[in-house]
Amino acid sequence: MAILTRRRFLCASLAALAGGYGYARLLEPGWLEIAHVELPLRKLPDAFAGLTIAQLSDLHFGPLVPLSYIESAVDAANEMNADLIVITGDNVSRIDHGEPDMLVQSLSRLRAPLGVHAILGNHDWWAGARVVNEAIRRAGVNVLSNQHVTLSRGGRTLYLAGLDDVWMGKHDLAAALSGIPANGFVIALVHEPDYADFVANDSRVVLQLSGHAHGGQVRVPFYGHVWCPPWGRKYPGGLFRINDLTLYTNRGVGMVSWQVRFACRPEVTLFTLTPGD
């Protein structure tokens, strides 16, 4: 039997660390997960039973995200043949290396019968909200800034509301919901998931779709995420229920701070809405 010497242990540990870093740096960031989530929702109008929504989030066009990663995510969203596509913020990390034009090139390929709708996130504001907004609109994508749109199907109505960024203090939930009747069915796009605690106070909003936290981006087995940003620490990734509100936090496509992902693959999500509680 071989004796585990201090030197062998050190070599094995270094090899494991190198292998783990190689996986987190080279493999997982581009290993896109196609998530399928069925969402039973209260008071869903009958005509919208079976509605499908594809969610993209946190593309982060910029230095840490190769264009190929984003193009793969756009292809995946199109292949879902969803009724509706939503993009929940942080479209860029910078705008001074051609990112706005790349944003137009990629997002203009998205297609959905009920449209493609987006909101801005904190990184969009830090990089230059006006330029990002203009680029998204040039791509043919509708930007919702404290506004809502009415979606009709089978003679019934659903409202899609989009908030501007919470962290930057640009959000106005009252404005986004203004004019929606008390019995309206609202899906809200909110970049920062933790704002769900406030959204849940309005019974018209049944579903909130968010991003921002990247699921933590790096998760340690038996521990969880290492770090999440403000407004993304309580609900960092996955499905949550806050009172009568259903929240889903998408892990996003891109990365920030470190060009690594570990136990937290990038994600494009397809939701299927069904009636229920």
C-alpha positions in Angstrom: 0.0 0.0 0.0 1.4 3.4 -1.0 2.0 5.8 1.9 0.4 9.2 1.5 3.4 11.4 2.2 3.2 15.1 2.7 4.7 15.7 -0.7 2.2 13.4 -2.4 -0.7 15.1 -0.6 0.6 18.5 -1.7 0.9 17.4 -5.3 -2.5 15.9 -5.4 -4.0 19.0 -3.8 -2.3 21.3 -6.3 -3.5 19.0 -9.2 -7.1 19.1 -7.9 -6.9 22.9 -7.6 -5.5 23.3 -11.1 -8.1 20.9 -12.5 -10.9 22.7 -10.7 -9.7 26.1 -11.9 -9.4 24.8 -15.5 -13.0 23.6 -15.4 -14.3 26.8 -13.8 -12.4 29.0 -16.2 -12.5 27.1 -19.5 -15.5 24.7 -19.5 -18.4 25.7 -17.3 -18.7 29.4 -18.5 -19.6 28.2 -22.0 -21.7 25.1 -20.8 -25.1 26.5 -21.3 -28.0 24.9 -19.5 -31.4 24.9 -21.2 -33.8 25.0 -18.2 -37.5 24.0 -18.6 -39.7 25.3 -15.8 -43.5 24.8 -15.5 -45.1 27.6 -13.5 -48.6 27.0 -12.0 -49.9 30.5 -11.4 -53.0 31.8 -9.7 -55.7 33.6 -11.7 -53.9 32.9 -15.0 -56.4 33.8 -17.8 -57.6 30.7 -19.5 -56.4 31.9 -22.9 -52.8 32.1 -21.6 -52.7 28.5 -20.3 -49.7 26.9 -22.0 -48.0 30.3 -22.8 -44.3 29.9 -23.1 -41.7 32.5 -22.2 -38.0 32.4 -22.9 -35.8 34.3 -20.5 -32.3 35.6 -21.2 -30.5 37.6 -18.6 -27.1 39.2 -17.8 -25.5 38.9 -21.2 -22.7 41.2 -20.1 -21.3 42.0 -23.5 -17.8 43.0 -22.6 -14.3 41.7 -21.7 -15.2 38.5 -19.8 -17.8 37.1 -22.2 -16.9 35.9 -25.7 -19.5 36.7 -28.3 -19.8 33.0 -29.0 -21.4 32.5 -25.6 -24.0 35.1 -26.3 -24.7 33.9 -29.8 -25.3 30.4 -28.4 -27.8 31.7 -25.9 -29.6 33.7 -28.6 -29.8 30.6 -30.7 -31.1 28.6 -27.8 -33.8 31.1 -27.1 -34.9 31.1 -30.7 -35.0 27.3 -30.9 -37.4 27.3 -27.9 -40.1 28.8 -30.3 -41.5 30.6 -27.3 -44.5 32.9 -27.5 -42.6 35.6 -25.7 -38.9 36.5 -25.1 -37.8 38.6 -22.2 -34.3 40.0 -21.3 -33.9 40.9 -17.7 -31.0 43.4 -17.6 -27.3 43.8 -17.5 -27.0 43.6 -21.3 -23.4 45.0 -21.3 -20.4 45.5 -19.0 -18.9 48.2 -21.2 -19.7 50.1 -24.4 -16.3 51.4 -25.6 -15.2 48.3 -27.6 -18.0 47.9 -30.1 -20.5 46.3 -27.6 -23.5 48.4 -28.7 -23.1 47.2 -32.3 -22.7 43.6 -31.1 -25.8 44.0 -29.0 -27.8 45.1 -32.1 -26.3 42.3 -34.2 -27.2 39.6 -31.7 -30.5 40.7 -30.2 -31.9 41.6 -33.7 -32.0 37.8 -34.4 -34.5 37.1 -31.6 -38.0 36.3 -32.7 -41.3 35.6 -30.8 -45.0 36.1 -31.7 -45.7 38.3 -28.7 -42.5 40.2 -29.1 -39.1 40.6 -27.4 -39.0 42.8 -24.4 -36.1 44.0 -22.2 -35.2 46.0 -19.1 -31.9 47.6 -18.1 -29.7 46.6 -15.2 -27.2 48.3 -13.0 -24.3 47.5 -15.3 -26.2 49.0 -18.2 -26.5 52.2 -16.2 -22.8 52.2 -15.1 -21.7 51.7 -18.8 -24.1 54.2 -20.3 -27.8 53.7 -20.1 -28.7 56.0 -23.0 -26.4 54.2 -25.4 -27.5 50.7 -24.3 -31.2 51.7 -24.5 -30.7 53.0 -28.0 -28.8 49.9 -29.1 -31.5 47.5 -27.8 -34.2 49.5 -29.6 -32.2 49.4 -32.8 -32.2 45.7 -32.5 -36.0 45.8 -32.6 -36.4 44.9 -28.9 -38.9 46.8 -26.8 -37.4 48.4 -23.7 -39.7 48.7 -20.7 -38.7 51.5 -18.3 -41.3 51.7 -15.5 -43.9 50.9 -18.2 -46.1 48.0 -19.2 -47.5 46.5 -22.4 -50.8 44.7 -22.9 -50.6 41.3 -24.4 -53.8 39.8 -25.9 -54.7 36.2 -26.7 -58.0 34.6 -27.2 -59.8 37.7 -26.1 -58.1 37.8 -22.8 -55.4 40.2 -21.4 -52.1 39.8 -19.7 -49.8 42.7 -18.6 -46.0 42.7 -18.9 -44.5 45.3 -16.7 -40.8 46.3 -16.7 -39.0 48.2 -14.0 -35.9 50.3 -14.5 -33.0 49.5 -12.3 -33.5 49.2 -8.5 -29.9 49.5 -7.4 -29.6 52.7 -9.3 -32.8 54.1 -7.8 -34.4 54.3 -11.3 -37.4 52.0 -10.6 -41.0 53.2 -10.2 -43.3 50.3 -9.5 -46.4 52.5 -9.3 -45.7 54.0 -12.7 -45.1 50.6 -14.2 -48.5 49.3 -13.0 -50.4 52.6 -13.5 -53.7 51.9 -15.4 -53.7 48.2 -14.8 -57.1 47.1 -13.2 -57.2 45.6 -9.7 -57.9 42.2 -11.1 -55.2 42.4 -13.7 -52.7 39.6 -14.2 -49.1 41.0 -14.3 -45.7 39.5 -15.0 -43.0 41.9 -13.8 -39.5 42.1 -15.2 -37.2 43.3 -12.4 -33.4 43.0 -12.7 -32.8 42.8 -8.9 -34.5 39.7 -7.4 -34.6 40.9 -3.8 -37.0 43.7 -4.8 -39.6 40.9 -4.9 -40.3 41.6 -1.2 -41.8 44.9 -2.3 -43.4 43.7 -5.5 -45.2 41.0 -3.5 -47.3 43.7 -1.8 -49.2 44.3 -5.0 -51.6 41.4 -5.7 -51.8 42.2 -9.4 -48.2 41.0 -9.9 -48.3 37.2 -10.0 -44.8 36.5 -11.4 -41.5 38.3 -11.2 -38.6 37.4 -13.5 -35.1 38.6 -12.5 -31.4 38.1 -13.0 -28.5 40.1 -11.5 -27.0 37.6 -9.0 -25.8 35.0 -11.5 -26.8 32.4 -9.0 -23.6 33.4 -7.2 -21.5 32.5 -10.2 -19.2 30.4 -8.0 -20.9 27.9 -5.6 -19.1 25.7 -3.1 -20.6 22.2 -2.5 -22.3 22.0 0.9 -21.9 25.8 1.3 -23.6 27.6 -1.5 -22.6 30.8 -3.3 -19.5 32.6 -2.2 -20.7 36.1 -2.9 -23.7 37.9 -4.4 -24.3 41.6 -5.1 -26.7 43.9 -3.2 -30.3 43.2 -4.1 -29.3 39.7 -5.1 -28.4 38.0 -1.8 -31.8 36.8 -0.6 -33.0 35.2 -3.8 -29.8 34.5 -5.8 -31.0 31.8 -8.2 -34.0 29.6 -8.9 -37.6 29.5 -8.0 -39.0 31.2 -4.9 -42.5 32.0 -3.4 -43.0 35.3 -1.6 -46.6 35.3 -0.2 -48.7 35.0 -3.4 -45.8 36.1 -5.7 -43.8 33.6 -7.7 -40.2 34.7 -8.3 -37.6 33.1 -10.7 -34.0 34.3 -10.6 -32.1 33.4 -13.8 -28.4 32.6 -13.4 -27.7 34.6 -16.6 -25.3 34.0 -19.5 -22.4 36.3 -18.8 -19.9 36.9 -15.9 -18.6 39.8 -13.9 -15.5 40.3 -11.7 -14.1 36.8 -12.5 -14.1 35.0 -15.8 -15.2 31.8 -14.0 -18.3 29.8 -13.1 -18.3 26.8 -10.8 -21.3 24.6 -10.0 -23.4 27.5 -11.4 -23.8 27.0 -15.2 -25.1 29.8 -17.5 -28.7 29.5 -18.2 -31.5 30.2 -20.7 -34.9 29.4 -19.3 -38.2 28.3 -20.9 -41.3 28.8 -18.8 -44.6 27.2 -19.5 -47.5 28.9 -17.6 -50.3 26.7 -16.3 -53.4 27.6 -14.1 -53.0 26.7 -10.4 -51.7 27.8 -7.1 
